[in-house]
Amino acid sequence: MPRTFLPALLLLCLLVPNLSVAQESPTMPSPPAWLEELDALYDADLRVAGLEERDFQPEQWWDVALPLAAEGKGFHVEEIGRSVEGRPLRHVSWGKGKTRVFLWSQMHGDESTASMALADLFRFLGEHPDHPLVQRLRERTSLHFMPIVNPDGAARFQRRNAQGVDVNRDARALATPEGRALHDLRERLKPDFGFNLHDQDVGTRVGDSDRGTAIALLAPAYNEAREVNALRARAIEVSVAIRAVLEPYISGRIAKWDDTFNPRAFGDLTSRAGVSTILIESGGIEGDLQKQQLRKLNFLALAGALDAIATGSYAGLPHTLYTDLPENGRTWADLRVSGGTLAIPGKPQAKVDVLVEFERKLLERNGRIVEIGDLDDMPARRSIDASGLYIVPTKTFGRHEPAWFNLSRDPEGRDVVWTLAGDVDPASPVPAKR
Ligand SMILES: [Zn+2]
C-alpha cells in the first residue's frame, strides 16, 4: 500500500463515518406479539354493534358509547361544552398511569372512522380488564378522549360545523365553541401525546403509484422549518410503531401526509404546544363501503401506538421507516366512463370520456360531471368501458351538472344497458366488454 493512501483512507472514513450504515435500509420492527390474538378478539368480541354505517348521528354514537364508558368500568365522563346547536361535547377519561394521552376524533363531521374505533376501544378497556395490554395501559397511561369534536357536522355528515367553519382551521382564532372546547381541554390536560384522528379523500394515491392510500400518518411540524426536536422525534417513532402494526394488513398502501406547518390547524398547534402529536388519516379500501375494515385497522393501530407509549418501546425506532413513506400523491376521480359516443339531440355526436365525482364516494351517490373530452391521462378509481355505446343524457349534460345519463346501444336511448341517475344503482351490472 503506498504511504500516501492510508491517510487518505482515514480521512475518507472521518468524512463519511456513516456511509455503510446509511446504505442499509432498517428492517421493519415485528408487529406486536399480541396482534393475532387481538385481531381475533376484535372480530369475536370488540366490534361494537350499532355503528355499521359511517354516517351515524352523534346521539347514536353516544347511546352506544356511554354504557361502555361507565364508571364501574373505570371510566369518567364529563361535559366540557356545547356545540353551536347545543349538542354536548364530552371528555371521557380512563386509566391511572402517569403518561397522559389525548385522542380526539371527527373534528370534521364526515370523518367518522376513528369514532367507530374509539367505541370499540372503550369496550376493550372496559370489558377486558384482565387482558395484559389493558392492564399495562391502565397502570402506565391515562387516556383522555374527546370523541366527535364536531357533532353538528356529524349530524349532517358534513365537514364543517353548523356555522360553516372548518374547525380544523380554527385552532388559532378559536371562534367556534367546538374549537374552544378542544383547545381548553388540551390546555387543562397538558398531555404527553396527542392523536388527531381524521379521514382523507378515498381517491388519494400513495406517492406516484396507482395504489390508493388506506391510511396516512403524520407527525406534524411545530414550526415553518419543520425541525425535529425530541418531542416530534417521539411522534415519529410512535408513527413507526403504528406502521409495524399496519404493514401485515395494508403494506404499500400507507402514506405520509404533507408536513407543511399550518398555523391554523390543531395538529400543528398541538405539536407546537409541546405535545408529541400523531395524525392518523383513514383513506379508503376499495369495497369497504362503510369503512368497517378501516375501523378495525384504526383500533389495532391505536392499540399498537398506546402499547408502544405505555412500554416506551417506540424509543429508538428508526425514523427512516417514517420519513421513507411515500407522501400522499394524486387524487383520482371516482368514475370514468371511457370511449362512449355522446348523443345529445340536435347536436353532432362526439366520442368522449366522462369523469364523475360522487358526494358519497364509496357508495357512488349524488354524482356530478367534472370533466368531458379526451381524459386518457385522468385515471379514476373505477372505469367503465363505453366503447360501442352511446352516452344519452337524461338531464342537462355538461361540466358541473349532476351526472344523469344512460349508456345505450342506440343514440335515442331506447336500448339502455347502464344507468347513472345521480347515484349508481349497485344492482345494475357494468356493461360487458364487447
Ligand atoms: Zn379531517
Residues whose N, C-alpha, C, O or C-beta is under 5 A from the ligand:
A	BS01	ZN	H108 E111 H198 D199
